[in-house]
Amino acid sequence: MTYVVTDACIKCKYTDCVEVCPVDCFYEGETMLVINPSECIDCGVCEPECPAEAILPDTEAGLEQWLELNARYSAEWPNITQQKEPPADADAHKGEEGKFEKYFSPNPGSGD
């Protein structure tokens, strides 16, 4: 099992999860974070820390596409190990539907 970041993270990009991760398995894109599934130790401490409820165990149904996206982009985006301020409009996008189609970017974030 591993944890995955879903589209609920897009445009919110809270980094509370990064601060508690003991193995630094988060990677930063322009509009969201992802988890490297081969680095994740399945401890679960990140899940309750996410204000957008974007982190889920891959054992939940329908998360295959997110596991694939997390694996792909964690190999391309920079590692992030320190908490940052969320985007100024993060709360406005929390709970918004259809965020992947509207806002996903394959571009990397700034990392640490």
Summary of the structure (lengths in Angstrom):
residues: 112
radius of gyration: 12.3
end to end distance: 26.8
largest distance: 33.2
contacts: 340
relative contact order: 0.31
helix: 28%
strand: 13%
